[in-house]
Amino acid sequence: MMYQACMVLSGAGDALGYKNGDWEFCHHGEEIHWQLQELGGLENIQVDTEEWIVSDDTVMHIATAEGIVQVQGRTGDALYRAIAAKYKECVEDMAGRAPGATCVGNALKLEPEMENGYRIPFNRHGGGCGAAMRAMCIGLMYPRTEDLNKLIEVSIESGRMTHNHPTGYLGALASALFTSYSLQMKPVKEWGKGLIETLPAAWKYIEDTGLDLDQNKKHWGYFTERWVEYLKVRKIEDGESVPSFPQKYGVNERDAFYKACAFRGKGGSSGHDAPMIVLDAFLGYDGTWIDLCNRAMFHGGDNDSTGVIAGACYGAMHGFKGVPKGNYENLEYRERLEKLALNLLKLSHPEEYTDL
């Protein structure tokens, strides 16, 4: 159930944050919340294939999962070629879903039939959230602490197929890692410290592959520095303390904080701050789907990208508990997401499932 909820609610979070582009490109969370109330509140929203299609985020998340499933648990070159082929193929489904130029442009450059055709040149402008928004299923494939090295490798390699920049591909690592933490029921206040402690292993992988070392080294520090700053603001550097929030932290205050975390003023649009906003939402919410959506999906930033990550983590933690059926019952691509969830469950737990 948790795998199914993770994949389905990732799509629901995406669709809710996107609202056919109306809310993704609304820069005022207060306006979104006003419109939400005009619609009767989240409980009355019926996500469907007309007013609430999924964005490019879910299309690419499905592509990542299909690549993993296609190679039946294999890793290395076979896996990366499969994922690259799916990324290139899924571009055809991007029309009308507001895809990012970096994702589309670089996906079309991939040549998965060629040796190393899943690699692109380093891009100093490749720090966007496009890698982070599609990596949650990697956490489902590698959910255990002993799977960490594989999670690091696959998230980085899948991420840099379109976002070959540390701020971009480390966003994929964060999304995959937080999804695995959700399945492990790791206390949320420990997630940030866990990410920071994982980064040295990520750098070792970059060194071991030997690609673009000078450029990666030059740009590596930004991601770490912003995350260290965030943990200090919330006073959870030790992974044990109670998170610290302002006395007033409503819609406008969250918008201002998310914007301050951003690279270019739109919260959630970069690889470092999309998972950061998700963590902030989980640290402050009351444990319900509705409050999570208020914080992670309904803000004046890139809310479909934060929504797709937040929905996945909620589903991995809580299943469908407290989620109005209308939010996901008629979700676009629901059956594909459910099937992928089952296959990922079987692949990640081969000792329990031998009939895949």
N, C-alpha and C positions, 0 to 999 in steps of 0.2 A: 504493500500500500504506500509506503514512504517513497519508493522509486516512482511509482505512478503519479503520486501527488507532486513530487518534485518536478517532473517533466511537464505535467499539465498546468500546474500553477505558475510555472515559469512563463508559459504562454499566456495565461490569464493576466499575470502581472504586466506583461508586455502590452497586451491589448488594452488594458485599463489605462496604463500610462500614455499610450499612443493616441487612443480615441480617434482613429483615422487621421492622425496628424494634428488634430485640433489642440490637444493638450501637450503633445511633445513640443510644439512650437509656441506655446503660451508661456511667457516669461514671468507670469505673476501667479504664484500658488494660490493667492486669495481669490483670484478670478476662477481658477479651477474648482476650488472648494465651493464657491458660490454656485457655479454651474452644476456641480455634483448634487447640491441640495435641491436645485431646481428639478433635477431628474428623480428626486425622491430618495436620495442617499444610496450608498453602495449596495445596501440590501435589496434594492429594487432594480439594480442594473442587470439587464439580460445581455450578456456578451454573445454576439452573433457574428455572422459573416458579412453583415452589411454595415452596421454602425461601429463595429468593434473588431475589425480584422487585426491579425497580428502584423507586426512590422518586420523589417529585415532582420531584427534581432532573433526572433524565433526561427525564421527561415534558415539563418546561419547556424543557430543552435542545433536544429534538426540535422543540418549537413554534417556538423561535427559528430553527432551521435551515430548517424548512418555510416560514416567512415569507420568509426570504431567497431560497429557491429559487423560491417562487411568483412573485416579481416579476422573475425572470430577470436579476438583477444591477442592477436599477434602485435608486436611492437616494432619499432625501428622503421626502416625504409618502406616496408609494405604498408604500414599504418599511415605514414605521412603522405604517401602517394594517394592512398584512398581518400584521406581527408581533403587533400588538395583538389582531387577530382570532384568531390562533392561541392567544395566551395566554388569552383569554376562553373559547375553545372547549375548551382542554385541561383546564380546571377539572373537567370531567365525568370525567376519568380520574384525578383526584387521590384519590378515596376509597380508603382502606386503604393510602395511601402516606405518611402523616404530613406533609401539606403545611403550610407556614407560614401563619399567619393573615394576615400582611401580603400575601403573594403572592396568596392566594385572594381576600381581601377587595378588594384593589385591582384585580386582574384582572377581577373582576366589575363594577367601576365603569367599565371602558373602554368607549367607544362608537366603535369604529373606522369606522362608517359616517358619523359626524358630523365636521365640520371640527374639527381639533385634538382629536378624541375619544380620541387615544392619550395625552393628558396628564392628570395628576392633580395635585391641590394638593400643595404642599410638605408634607412630613411629618417633624417633628423626631424621630420614633421610627422612621424608615425606614432605619436603618443596618444592617439585617440582611444575611445572606449570600445572600438569594434572587436578587439580580441577578447576583452573581458565579458562581453555580452553573450558569448557563445560557448563558454568553457565549462559551464556547470556540470554537464554530463560527464566530464573528465573526472570530477569528484565522485560521481556515481560509479565509474569504472574502477577507480582506485581509492576506495573509501577508508582503508585501514592505515594506521600509523606506519606499518611496515611497507605500505605501497608508496610512501612519500616520494622516493626518487623517481618512480615512474610517473607520478602525478606532475612532478616538476618538469621532467623531460617532455612529456606529451603536451602540457599546457604551453610551455615555451615554444615548442616547434609548431604547434597549431597556431599560436598567436602571431609568431613572426612570419607566417605565410602571407599576411597582409600588413602587419604592424611590426616591422623589423626595427624596433626601438625599445629600450628597456621600459619606458613608461607605458608603452602599449602592451608588450607581451607579458610584463609582470602583472598587468591587470588580469590577464587570463589565469595566471598562477593564483592570484588572490581569489578569484571567483571559484575556481576549482577547489582550492584549499578550504574556503568557507563552506562549500557544499559538503565536503568530506567531514568537516567539523560538525556540521548540522546532523549528519547521520550518526556520528560518534556521540552526539549529545554533549559535546564539549561546551562548558559555560561560555557564553558570548563574551564576557569580559576578558577571556583568555585569547580570543581570536587574534587581536591585533599584535599581541606579544608573540603569538605563534607564527604570524606572518613575518615579523621582523627576524625571528630566529631561523626562518626557512631561507631567507635571502642569501646567506653565505653559500648554501648548497646550490642555489640557483646560479650564483656567480661561478661556482666551480664547474657547473655544467657548461656555461658559456665558454669558460676557459678550455675545457676539455674538447669542445667542438672546434675551437680555434677560429671561429668566424667573426669577422668584423671586431676584433678585440679592441683596437684603439678607439673606435667609435663608441662601442659599448661601454668601455671604461670611462670615457669622457662624459657620457650621459647617464651613467648608472646612478649617481648619487641623488638625483631629484626625487625619484620614487621613494627611496628610503627616508630622505629628509622630510618629505611631506607627511609620511606616516608617523615618524617619530614626533613631529610637531603635533599631529592630531592626538596621539596617545597622551602627550603631555597636557593638552587642553582638557581632555576628559579624565586625566589623572589616573590612567590605567596602564602606565608603563610596566608595572609589576605583574599585570595579569590577574591581580587578586583584589585590588581596591574597588570600592563602589564607584561607578562612573559619576562624574560631576557634570551637571547641566545647569544652565542659567535658571534663575527662578521663573522667568517667563521665557518659554521656548515654543511659541505657537507657530502658525503658518509663516508669518512674515519674518520672524526671527530665524526659523529654519532656512528660509530662502536666502537670507543674508549670510548665514553661516555656510551653506552649501556653495554660494557664489564665492565666498572668501577662500574656500578650499580648492576652487577650480583653477585650472591653468589659464583659461581665457574667459573667465567670467560666467560660464554656463555650467552649473553644478552637475556632475555626472557625465560630462562629455569626454573625459580623459580616462586613461587606464588606471591612474592612481585614485581618482575621486569617485568613480562609479561604485566600486566595492566599499569605499570609505563611507559614502552616504548610506549604503545598505547596512553597514555595521552600526553607524550612528542611529539608524532607525530601530534596529534590534536592541541596542543598548537602552533606548528611551521608551520603547513601546510598552503597552500594558499586557502584552501576550496574545492579543487578538489580531485576527486578519484585518479587521477594519482599521484599527489604529496603525498597523504596519502600512497599509495602503495610504493612509493619510500622510504618513511620513516619507515613504519610499516611492510611491507612485504619483502622488498628487502634490507636486512642487513645481517651481518655475524653472526647472532645469531639464536635463535629458532624462525625463522620467520614465520613458519606456525601457531605457537601458538599465536604470536602477531597479525598475519594476521587474524585469525579467530575472535579474539576479536575486532580488528579495523574494519573489514568488517561489523560486527554486529552493532557496534555503528554508523558507517557511514549510513548504511541502515535505522536505527531507526531515524536518524536526517534528512536525505536528500532523502530517497527513492532510486530510481535508477538514480537520476539526475547525468548526466555526466559520467555514467559508460558505457563503450563500451559493446554492447550487447554480443559480442564474449567472454567477460570475464565471463559470467554466463549463456548464452542461452542454452548451452548443458552441463551444470554442472552435474556431477554425483549426484544422489539423489535429484535433483532439485524438482521433484514432491512431494517427501516426505517432504522436507523442506517447500514447499508452503502449503501443507495440514496442517502441524503442526502449521504454522504461523496463518492460519485461525482459527484453533481450539483454539489456545492460545488467539487470539483476542476475540473470543466469550466467553471463560472462564473468561477472565480478565475484560470484559465489559458486565456482565450478564444483566444489565439494558437495553442494546441496542440489545442484541441477546438472544432470548429465544428458538431457534429451534435446539440447539446442542443436 
